């Protein structure tokens, strides 16, 4: 199985499509916006209002990994889009953040840590739509969905104790890890260079389920995540908004 489509509702489909294509270098694959027809794509549908984000939204962001983050940030800023200053966040990665015209979060992360940029071509040539990030308070429920319902494999665990959260990354891939320890920092640059999309679960360790904000029906945000079997396209699984808002 793999992630095929993330459907997002936005108040201006045309303007948001232009942003993802003209600024972030995505292409219309015929099945959505993305960098690779066989990878994760974005499907945009009409919604009512922009996103009103908080630090405890159930749906957080998409993540795009690139080979040379500083070069990509220069391209994005030259297009007139505001983006945070790239920085090495702990032992996680070299990254920055921005928002699309609907107010939805986007993380840009270099496949290598700070100082480990690799030669790259255009933004389209070096980018992977790599992460869908959800926030949870009930880790057991999230793990049950990923491991039992979806049959996914936990591939990385990244504690960030200073900010009271831990990141869990899931995939269907059976690739062997460079280090079998799921918490090994040495695995992380390898992880960010994967050519397929991962599900990222941010467990807020001091939050309760009541603290997690579910996307209001009128607000920009996720509608569904479509998963499919590469070997058997007829075999699919769809996560609805109620699944996403764990």
N, C-alpha and C positions, 0 to 999 in steps of 0.2 A: 504494500500500500504506500501511497504518497499523498501529500497535500497537493490538490489540483487548483482549487479556486477559493478565494476569500471574498465573499460578497459584502460590500459596504454600502450603506445608504448615505447619501450626501445631498446637500441642498442645491448644488449646481454641478450636474454630471459633466456638462461640456467643459466648464472651467477647471474642474478637478482632473478630468482626463487630460486636458492640455498641460496642466502642471506635471502630472506623472510622465507624460511623454516628452514635453519640451524641456523641462528642468531636470528630471531624474532619469531621462533616457530610456524609459520603457517603450515597448511597442505593442500595438494591437495585434495579438496572435490569432484573433478570430474566436478565442475562448476567454478573452480577458486581457488585461494589461500586464505585461511582464517582460522579463529578459530572455526567457527560454520557453518555447511552446510546451516542453515537457516538464517544466517546473511549476511553481506556484504562480498563479495569476490573480489579479484584482478584478472583480466585477463590480461596477458602480451602478447603483440604481437610485432613483429620485427619493429624497427624504425632505424633511421640512426645515430643520434648524441645524446650525453649526454645533459642534461638540463643545460642551462645557466640562472640561476635564478636571479631575481631582486626583490626588495621590493615592486614592483607593478605588479607582474604577476597576470593575471586573475585566473589561477589555482595555489593554494599555496601548499597544502599538504594533506596527510591523517593524522588522529589522532588515536592513539592506547591508550586506557585507561587500567590501570593495578592497582592491589591492593597494591603492594609494589614497588614503583618506584626505590628506591635505590638498591634493590635486582636485578631488571631487568637491570638497568644500569651496574651493576657489571657483569652480564652475557654477555651483549653486548660488554663491554670493553675487557673482557677475550677472546672474539672472534676476537679481533684485530680491532674493528670498533670504529671510533672516534665519540663521542657523547658529547654534551655540559654538563656542570655541572648542575644537577637539582637545581631548585630554585623556591620559591613561587613567582609567578608573580602577583603582586598586590592582588586583591581579586578574581582573576580568578581561579588559580590552581597551584599545584606543578608540574612542567613540565620541559622538556628538548627537544632538537632537534638533529636530525642526518639526513643523506642522504643515499639513496640506491645507488647501483653501477651506476645507470643511472643519478644520481644527483638530483633525486626527493626528495622533503622534507617529513620528517616524524616527527610528534610530539608524544612524550611519555608523558602521563599525569596520575598522580595518581588519583584514584577515590576519595580519601580524600585529604584535604589540607596537607601542610607540617606538619609532626608529627602525621598524622592520618593514617599511613599505617596499613593494615590489614594482618593477616596471609594468606599466599598464597602458592600454590604448584608450579609447573613448570610454565615457562613463558606462555606456551600454555594454561594451566589451568586457569590462572588469567587474560588473555588479552581479550579485545574486540576491533575489528576493528570498531571504533566508530564515526569517523568524516571524512567528505569530506569538505575541506575548499576552498572557492572561494573569491577572492577580487573584490570589485566593487566600482565605483565612482557614478554610477546612482542607488541610493537605490530604487527609485520608480520602476524602471524596474526590479530589482531583486525581490522585494516584489511581483510584479505582476506575475512573473514567478512562485514563490513559492506558493503564496496564491490563485491566480486565475487559472493559467494553471495547476498546480499540486495538488491543493486542500490541501496544507500542512497547519499546524498550527504553529504559532510563539509561542515558548515555553520558550524562555529566551532572554533578552536584556542586554548586558554587556558593558557599556560605559568605555572607557579608555581615558579620556580627555587629559592626559599628552602626549599621542602619537597620538592624533587626529584621533582615530578610535573607532568604536563601533562594537561589535560582536552580530549577530542575529542568533539564533539557531532554526531550523525548523524540524518538525517531522509529521508523520501521526497519532501517538499515541494519544489516548484520555485520557491518565492517568492524574489524578488530581495532580496539583503541591502542594508541601508542603505549599507554600505561594503563593497566587494568584497574587502577585505583580511580574511582569515579570523581574524586575530589582533586586529582593531580592537576596542578597548574600547567604542567608540561603538555597536557592534552589540549589546552585551550586554543592555541593558534591553529592546530590541526582541526579542531571543531569548527572554528570560524571560516575555514577554507572548504567546508563541505559544499558540494554543488547542488544540494537539495535543501528543502525547507524543514526546519525543526519547530516543534512546539515548545515554547518557553513558559514555564510556570513560575511566577514570583510568589513565594509563600511569605506573607506578611505575618511574622511570628507573634506580634502583639495585638493583632487585629482579631475581631470576632466576625462571624458571617454577617451580622447586622451592620458592620462597618463598611462592607464592600458595596460600592454603588453599582447597581444594575443600570444599563443604558435605558433611558426613558424612550418610549415608542416614537416620540417626535424628534429625537435628537440623532445627529450623525453618529454612526457606529456600525457594529457588525450585525449581519443578518444570518449568515451561515458560513460554515467551512465545509467544502466538498472534498472528500478524499476518494481516491480511486486506486485500483490495482493496475500497475503498469503492464503486467502480463495478461490481465483479463479486464479490459476497460468497462465491461458490463458489471463488474463487481465494485460497488461504490458504498460509501457511508457518508451521511450528511449530519454535521453537528449544527443544531439550530441555536438561536440566540439564548434559549433557556439552558442549553448545554454549556454555552460559552460563559454565561453568567453563573459560574459555579458558586 
